[in-house]
Amino acid sequence: MRIVPIILAGGAGTRLWPVSRKALPKQFVPLIDGQTPFQQSILRVHGDRFTKPLIVTSDNYRFLVLEQINAVGCEA
C-alpha cells in the first residue's frame, strides 16, 4: 500500500513581505539551497512509497505549481 500525499499550496503572501507577495507566496520563493519550500515538499514525497501527490492550490498558482514540479524532475 502506497501513501497518497496531499500538499496544500497557497496563501496571501503577506507574512514574509517583501520577499513574499500575493503573486508569489513564500512557498514558491527559493529560500534554502536554491529550492522553494514547495519543491522541497514535492521531493520529500517522491519515491516508491508514495503515489503522485494531490496538490491543492489556487487557480492563480496552477502554472507556477506545474513549473516548479517540472523543475525538480517530478510529476503530479
Summary of the structure (lengths in Angstrom):
residues: 76
radius of gyration: 12.5
end to end distance: 18.7
largest distance: 42.8
contacts: 186
relative contact order: 0.24
helix: 32%
strand: 18%
